[in-house]
Amino acid sequence: MKKFEEIKSQINQVEESQIKNQQKIAALDQIEKDLFETNKRGQSLLEQLYFYWKKDPEIINRLEQDQTDLNAHYRNVTDELGTKRNAIIQENRNLNDVQGELYTKLRRL
């Protein structure tokens, strides 16, 4: 009976970890959504500035550099978020495997 309780406790811990991972993924989804909206607003602002200052080559060059920097930063952040998401997904797969093994052990008791 002690072994049974130990395995049940381990299963509960795995399930708690899976729930935490789902919460992390939901948080990443919200961050990506917010980042997309912020980037969209930034691009829109740069386009408006470009339209109003198109006759000044110095300002245009600066705006183009800012847009290039903004795009590069956006790509870096989205890549980092994707890497984090993939790590969490892999961790969940591993937890699913552990959970399956624990349920198998439980059935054998």
C-alpha positions in Angstrom: 0.0 0.0 0.0 2.9 2.3 0.7 4.2 1.8 -2.8 0.8 2.6 -4.2 0.7 5.9 -2.3 4.2 6.8 -3.4 3.3 6.2 -7.1 0.1 8.2 -6.7 2.1 11.1 -5.2 4.5 11.0 -8.1 1.6 11.0 -10.6 0.2 14.1 -8.8 3.5 15.8 -9.1 3.8 15.1 -12.8 0.2 16.4 -13.3 1.0 19.6 -11.4 4.1 20.1 -13.6 2.0 19.6 -16.7 -0.5 22.2 -15.5 2.3 24.6 -14.8 3.7 24.0 -18.3 0.2 24.7 -19.8 0.1 28.0 -17.9 3.6 28.8 -19.2 2.5 28.1 -22.8 -0.6 30.3 -22.3 1.6 33.1 -21.0 3.9 32.8 -24.0 0.8 32.9 -26.3 -0.2 36.2 -24.6 3.3 37.6 -24.9 3.5 36.7 -28.6 0.1 38.3 -29.2 1.1 41.5 -27.3 4.5 41.6 -29.2 2.7 41.2 -32.5 0.4 44.1 -31.7 3.2 46.3 -30.5 5.3 45.5 -33.6 2.3 46.3 -35.8 1.9 49.7 -34.1 5.6 50.4 -34.3 5.6 49.6 -38.0 2.5 51.8 -38.6 4.2 54.7 -36.7 7.4 54.4 -38.8 5.3 54.3 -42.0 3.5 57.5 -40.9 6.8 59.2 -40.1 8.2 58.1 -43.4 5.3 59.6 -45.2 5.6 63.0 -43.5 9.4 63.2 -43.7 10.0 61.6 -47.1 11.6 64.8 -48.4 14.4 64.8 -45.8 17.0 62.2 -46.7 18.7 62.2 -43.4 15.5 61.5 -41.5 14.5 58.9 -44.1 17.8 57.1 -43.6 17.3 57.1 -39.8 13.7 55.8 -40.1 14.8 53.0 -42.5 17.6 52.0 -40.0 15.1 52.1 -37.1 12.7 49.9 -39.1 15.5 47.4 -39.9 16.5 47.4 -36.2 12.8 46.9 -35.2 12.4 44.0 -37.6 15.6 42.3 -36.4 14.6 42.7 -32.7 11.2 41.4 -33.4 12.6 38.3 -35.2 15.1 37.7 -32.3 12.3 37.9 -29.7 9.9 35.7 -31.6 12.7 33.1 -32.1 13.5 33.2 -28.4 9.8 32.7 -27.6 9.6 29.8 -30.0 12.6 28.2 -28.4 11.0 28.5 -25.0 7.8 27.1 -26.3 9.5 24.1 -27.9 11.4 23.4 -24.6 8.1 23.4 -22.7 6.5 21.2 -25.2 9.4 18.7 -25.0 9.2 18.8 -21.3 5.5 18.0 -21.4 6.2 15.0 -23.7 8.7 13.8 -21.2 6.2 14.2 -18.4 3.6 12.3 -20.4 6.1 9.4 -20.8 6.8 9.5 -17.1 3.1 9.6 -16.3 2.5 6.6 -18.5 5.3 4.6 -16.8 3.9 5.5 -13.4 0.4 4.4 -14.4 1.9 1.1 -15.7 3.6 0.6 -12.4 0.4 1.4 -10.6 -1.5 -1.2 -12.6 1.1 -3.9 -11.8 0.6 -3.5 -8.1 
